[in-house]
């Protein structure tokens, strides 16, 4: 029985062994930061005939647990995004024969349980890998500029230190000292930044988290001057005249395909896993409208990542 407010959308029937369920939260299938990239990766696996995909959407947060249970009864693996972190541990315990994967979040009660849940994985991406790649791109910028790492992490968060260290390393020059802006934790402090200071006529902002990019774009459009450039954590379709130097995209195809392979081969590994540069978790896209062809080619050949040239 399907609960009110939820709808089941079955994927195409394929001759394969693994049935996969994907739970979509109240933000819907068009949500750009998590859901759409997940769906793109699942569609790729369907085309490869690795999975048969069943999608369940929810109109209310109160339906999350029931939706997970519905998919668990009908599929070998159930995937879900961050908003399901409150329920994933409990449902995984209720269905020990089904595998569960929580993407881009940590189960809410993971630190309070006394034993691991052997049929549950949760996958995060290394934000410091994103900042490292952004630093590499910045090092090729043809003009003298100031560099701003825009993060949502507070000063005492250890991951922020990893981000800042990786960003500086990516810049490949001890003579270049980047600055850090916090968003949205210290939004008011942005107004105190002196963009008219010497050597700050040109600024490059490297944003680490896609969820607050729209709000950040709105803020940066109010800054004085026009020499502000951006590196974003995802592709954003917007008509703002701001110059986007490139994007570092999270690529979900590789980790999802790896999970499917684990279940197929009996090599499932419970617990926390990361998307990294080395395992194909990121992809860099540079807009051809900005970079000179020869410089773009040089960047392509040296970036430590997979590269998807824009056509």
C-alpha positions as CSV (number, residue, x, y, z in Angstrom):
1,X,0.0,0.0,0.0
2,X,1.3,3.4,-0.9
3,X,0.8,6.1,1.7
4,X,-1.2,9.3,0.9
5,X,1.0,12.0,-0.6
6,X,3.6,9.6,-1.9
7,X,4.0,8.3,-5.4
8,X,5.9,5.4,-6.8
9,X,7.6,5.9,-10.2
10,X,9.0,2.7,-11.6
11,X,12.0,2.8,-13.9
12,X,12.2,0.9,-17.1
13,X,12.3,-2.9,-16.8
14,X,15.8,-4.2,-17.4
15,X,17.3,-7.6,-17.5
16,X,19.5,-7.4,-14.5
17,X,19.8,-8.8,-11.0
18,X,19.7,-5.7,-8.7
19,X,16.6,-3.7,-7.9
20,X,17.3,-0.2,-6.5
21,X,15.0,2.1,-4.7
22,X,15.6,5.9,-4.4
23,X,13.7,8.0,-1.9
24,X,13.2,11.7,-2.8
25,X,12.5,14.2,-0.1
26,X,10.0,17.1,0.0
27,X,12.3,19.3,-2.1
28,X,11.4,17.2,-5.1
29,X,13.2,15.6,-8.1
30,X,14.5,19.0,-9.4
31,X,16.4,19.9,-6.3
32,X,19.8,20.8,-7.8
33,X,22.4,20.1,-5.1
34,X,21.6,16.5,-4.2
35,X,18.6,15.0,-5.9
36,X,19.3,15.8,-9.6
37,X,22.9,14.6,-9.4
38,X,21.7,11.4,-7.8
39,X,19.1,10.8,-10.5
40,X,21.7,11.5,-13.2
41,X,23.9,8.8,-11.7
42,X,21.1,6.3,-11.4
43,X,20.0,6.9,-15.0
44,X,23.5,6.2,-16.1
45,X,23.5,2.9,-14.3
46,X,20.1,2.0,-15.8
47,X,21.4,2.6,-19.3
48,X,24.3,0.3,-18.5
49,X,21.6,-2.3,-17.4
50,X,23.2,-2.6,-14.0
51,X,20.0,-1.7,-12.0
52,X,16.3,-1.4,-12.2
53,X,15.3,1.9,-10.5
54,X,12.2,2.5,-8.5
55,X,11.6,6.1,-7.2
56,X,9.4,7.1,-4.4
57,X,8.7,10.8,-3.8
58,X,7.3,12.3,-0.6
59,X,5.2,15.4,-0.2
60,X,5.6,15.6,3.6
61,X,8.5,14.9,6.0
62,X,6.2,12.8,8.1
63,X,6.2,10.2,5.2
64,X,9.9,9.7,5.1
65,X,10.0,6.6,7.4
66,X,7.1,4.9,5.6
67,X,8.6,5.7,2.2
68,X,11.9,4.0,3.2
69,X,10.0,1.0,4.5
70,X,8.1,0.7,1.2
71,X,11.2,0.7,-0.9
72,X,13.0,-1.7,1.5
73,X,10.3,-4.3,1.0
74,X,10.7,-4.3,-2.8
75,X,14.3,-3.6,-3.5
76,X,17.8,-5.0,-2.8
77,X,19.3,-1.5,-2.1
78,X,17.7,1.7,-0.9
79,X,19.3,5.1,-1.4
80,X,18.3,8.4,0.1
81,X,19.6,11.9,0.6
82,X,20.5,14.1,3.7
83,X,16.9,14.7,4.9
84,X,16.4,11.0,5.7
85,X,19.3,10.9,8.2
86,X,16.9,10.9,11.1
87,X,15.3,7.7,10.1
88,X,17.8,5.7,8.1
89,X,19.4,3.9,11.1
90,X,16.0,2.6,12.5
91,X,14.7,1.4,9.1
92,X,18.0,-0.3,8.3
93,X,17.7,-2.3,11.5
94,X,14.1,-3.3,10.6
95,X,15.2,-4.7,7.3
96,X,18.5,-6.5,7.8
97,X,18.3,-8.2,4.4
98,X,18.1,-4.9,2.5
99,X,21.1,-2.6,1.9
100,X,20.8,1.1,2.7
101,X,22.9,4.0,1.6
102,X,22.6,7.6,3.0
103,X,24.2,10.1,0.7
104,X,25.8,13.3,1.8
105,X,24.9,13.0,5.5
106,X,25.7,11.2,8.7
107,X,22.9,9.1,10.4
108,X,21.6,11.3,13.1
109,X,22.0,8.7,15.9
110,X,25.2,7.0,14.5
111,X,27.2,8.1,17.6
112,X,24.7,6.7,20.1
113,X,24.5,3.1,19.0
114,X,26.6,0.5,20.6
115,X,27.0,-1.7,17.5
116,X,27.3,-1.0,13.8
117,X,24.5,-1.6,11.4
118,X,26.0,-4.0,8.9
119,X,23.6,-3.2,6.1
120,X,24.1,0.6,6.1
121,X,26.6,2.9,4.4
122,X,26.8,6.6,4.4
123,X,28.8,8.6,1.9
124,X,30.3,12.0,2.2
125,X,32.5,14.0,-0.1
126,X,35.8,15.5,0.9
127,X,35.3,19.2,0.9
128,X,39.1,19.7,1.0
129,X,39.3,18.0,-2.3
130,X,37.0,20.6,-3.8
131,X,39.1,23.5,-2.4
132,X,42.3,21.9,-3.6
133,X,41.0,21.8,-7.2
134,X,39.7,25.3,-6.9
135,X,43.1,26.4,-5.7
136,X,44.7,24.8,-8.7
137,X,42.4,26.6,-11.1
138,X,43.1,29.9,-9.3
139,X,46.8,29.5,-9.8
140,X,46.3,29.9,-13.5
141,X,44.3,33.1,-13.3
142,X,46.1,35.6,-15.6
143,X,45.7,38.6,-13.3
144,X,46.9,39.5,-9.9
145,X,44.0,38.8,-7.5
146,X,42.9,38.2,-4.0
147,X,41.5,34.8,-3.2
148,X,38.6,34.2,-0.9
149,X,37.6,30.7,0.3
150,X,33.9,30.9,1.2
151,X,32.9,28.2,3.7
152,X,29.9,27.4,5.9
153,X,32.2,26.0,8.6
154,X,33.1,27.9,11.8
155,X,36.7,28.7,12.7
156,X,37.0,25.8,15.3
157,X,35.7,23.2,12.9
158,X,38.7,20.9,12.0
159,X,37.4,20.3,8.5
160,X,37.7,24.1,7.8
161,X,41.4,23.9,8.5
162,X,41.7,21.0,6.0
163,X,39.8,23.2,3.5
164,X,42.1,26.2,4.0
165,X,45.2,24.1,3.9
166,X,44.2,22.3,0.7
167,X,43.2,25.5,-0.9
168,X,46.5,27.1,-0.2
169,X,48.3,24.0,-1.4
170,X,46.3,24.1,-4.6
171,X,47.4,27.7,-5.2
172,X,51.0,26.3,-5.3
173,X,52.6,29.5,-4.1
174,X,53.5,30.4,-0.5
175,X,53.5,34.1,-1.7
176,X,49.7,34.0,-2.2
177,X,47.8,34.1,1.1
178,X,44.0,33.4,0.7
179,X,41.4,34.8,3.0
180,X,38.4,33.0,4.4
181,X,34.8,34.2,4.5
182,X,32.1,32.4,6.5
183,X,28.6,32.0,5.0
184,X,26.0,32.3,6.4
185,X,27.4,32.1,10.0
186,X,29.1,35.5,9.9
187,X,27.2,37.1,7.1
188,X,27.3,40.5,8.7
189,X,31.1,40.5,8.7
190,X,31.0,40.4,4.9
191,X,30.0,44.1,4.8
192,X,33.2,45.0,6.7
193,X,35.5,43.6,4.1
194,X,37.6,46.3,2.4
195,X,37.5,45.4,-1.3
196,X,39.2,48.7,-2.2
197,X,42.4,47.8,-0.4
198,X,45.6,47.6,-2.4
199,X,46.0,44.5,-4.6
200,X,42.3,43.7,-4.1
201,X,40.9,45.2,-7.2
202,X,40.2,41.7,-8.5
203,X,38.7,39.1,-6.2
204,X,38.1,35.4,-6.8
205,X,35.5,33.7,-4.5
206,X,35.8,29.9,-4.2
207,X,32.5,28.6,-2.8
208,X,32.6,25.2,-1.1
209,X,28.9,24.3,-0.5
210,X,26.2,24.3,-3.2
211,X,23.3,24.7,-0.8
212,X,24.0,28.4,-0.2
213,X,25.3,29.4,-3.6
214,X,22.0,31.2,-4.7
215,X,22.1,33.4,-1.6
216,X,25.8,34.1,-2.0
217,X,25.3,35.1,-5.6
218,X,22.7,37.6,-4.5
219,X,25.1,39.0,-1.9
220,X,28.1,39.3,-4.2
221,X,26.1,41.1,-6.9
222,X,25.8,44.0,-4.4
223,X,29.5,44.5,-4.0
224,X,31.2,47.6,-5.5
225,X,33.2,47.0,-8.6
226,X,32.8,44.4,-11.3
227,X,36.1,42.4,-11.0
228,X,34.7,39.6,-8.9
229,X,35.0,36.1,-10.2
230,X,33.7,32.8,-8.9
231,X,34.5,29.1,-8.7
232,X,31.4,27.1,-7.7
233,X,30.9,23.6,-6.3
234,X,28.3,22.8,-9.0
235,X,26.9,24.1,-12.3
236,X,24.5,27.0,-11.8
237,X,22.3,28.3,-14.6
238,X,21.9,32.0,-13.8
239,X,21.7,35.2,-15.8
240,X,23.9,37.2,-13.5
241,X,26.8,39.0,-15.2
242,X,29.3,37.7,-12.7
243,X,32.2,35.8,-14.3
244,X,32.3,32.1,-13.4
245,X,35.8,30.7,-13.9
246,X,34.7,27.1,-13.5
247,X,32.9,24.5,-11.4
248,X,33.9,21.5,-9.4
249,X,31.1,19.0,-9.6
250,X,30.3,16.1,-7.3
251,X,30.1,13.0,-9.5
252,X,27.9,10.3,-8.0
253,X,28.2,7.8,-10.8
254,X,31.4,6.2,-9.6
255,X,30.5,5.7,-5.9
256,X,27.0,4.4,-6.8
257,X,28.4,2.0,-9.3
258,X,30.9,0.8,-6.7
259,X,28.1,0.1,-4.3
260,X,26.1,-1.9,-6.8
261,X,29.3,-3.9,-7.5
262,X,29.7,-4.5,-3.8
263,X,26.2,-6.0,-3.5
264,X,26.6,-8.0,-6.7
265,X,29.9,-9.5,-5.6
266,X,29.2,-9.9,-1.9
267,X,31.9,-7.4,-0.9
268,X,29.6,-4.9,0.9
269,X,31.4,-2.6,3.3
270,X,29.3,-1.0,6.0
271,X,30.0,2.4,7.6
272,X,31.4,5.7,6.3
273,X,32.9,6.2,2.9
274,X,34.2,9.2,1.0
275,X,34.0,10.6,-2.5
276,X,37.5,11.8,-3.4
277,X,39.6,13.0,-6.3
278,X,41.2,9.5,-6.5
279,X,38.0,7.5,-6.7
280,X,36.5,9.8,-9.3
281,X,34.2,11.7,-7.0
282,X,34.8,15.1,-8.6
283,X,34.8,16.6,-12.1
284,X,36.0,20.0,-13.2
285,X,34.3,22.1,-15.9
286,X,35.9,25.3,-17.2
287,X,33.8,27.6,-19.4
288,X,35.4,28.1,-22.8
289,X,34.0,31.6,-22.9
290,X,36.5,32.7,-20.2
291,X,39.8,30.9,-20.6
292,X,42.2,31.4,-23.5
293,X,42.3,28.1,-25.5
294,X,46.0,27.5,-24.9
295,X,45.7,28.2,-21.1
296,X,42.6,26.1,-20.9
297,X,44.4,23.2,-22.5
298,X,47.3,23.6,-20.0
299,X,44.8,23.5,-17.1
300,X,43.2,20.4,-18.5
301,X,46.5,18.6,-18.7
302,X,47.6,19.4,-15.2
303,X,44.4,19.4,-13.0
304,X,44.5,16.4,-10.6
305,X,41.0,15.3,-11.5
306,X,38.8,13.9,-14.3
307,X,37.9,16.7,-16.7
308,X,34.8,17.2,-18.8
309,X,35.5,19.8,-21.5
310,X,32.6,22.1,-22.2
311,X,31.5,21.9,-25.8
